[in-house]
Amino acid sequence: MPIQRLNHAVLFVRDVDTSAAFYIEVLGFRPVMQLPGQAVFLQAEGSTNDHDLGLFHLGAEAGPSGAGRTTVGLYHLAWEVDTLAELGRVREALTQADALRGGSDHGSTKALYAHDPDGIEFEVSWLVPADQLDGGEHDDPMIAPLDLDAEIARYGADTAGGVGVSHAVRAG
């Protein structure tokens, strides 16, 4: 049986309490289990997983990740939101936390890029609903600056995103 989806991710962090606070306060995760000073397991607001993100404490002496610069490793995690209004709320929270690094329009996805307190990159994205894709949004990959106001005008602030929509699903 093929893999269906990613269930959770685990990150090693310098300070588990600082990182947990960031993911809770900025992205709306909730703690579901804690091993004080060692680990925290977090669940995304709309998730039914027992946890979506595990954070393990390494200590202040831990060096920065070299992934993608000097070592192989994970480039980033990507979290989905349901609406462009929620993407706007996340943009504001990331800006307030001085974590936002940019935004991109990939045609079929509208994405924000940010870093957590340890510099680990992540993406928060909204997926264009399959019935609103115009073909070229999947067939001709693009990267353009994200104009969130224009996307809200085009799709509506409260339009439900196309959770996990892929080329294969669209073509079927």
Number of C-alpha atoms within 10 A of each C-alpha: 3 4 5 6 7 7 12 14 12 13 15 18 26 20 20 24 18 14 21 26 16 18 19 17 14 20 18 17 22 20 18 12 14 16 11 10 13 14 21 23 22 24 22 20 13 10 11 10 12 14 21 20 21 20 22 21 20 17 14 9 7 13 11 11 17 12 13 11 9 8 9 10 11 12 13 15 12 13 14 20 20 17 22 25 19 16 21 16 14 20 24 14 17 22 15 11 15 13 19 21 14 14 21 19 19 20 22 25 23 25 25 25 20 20 17 20 18 16 12 18 18 18 20 20 26 25 24 25 18 19 8 11 15 11 14 11 16 16 11 9 10 14 12 11 12 18 12 21 13 10 15 16 9 9 16 14 17 12 14 17 20 21 14 13 15 13 13 7 9 13 8 5
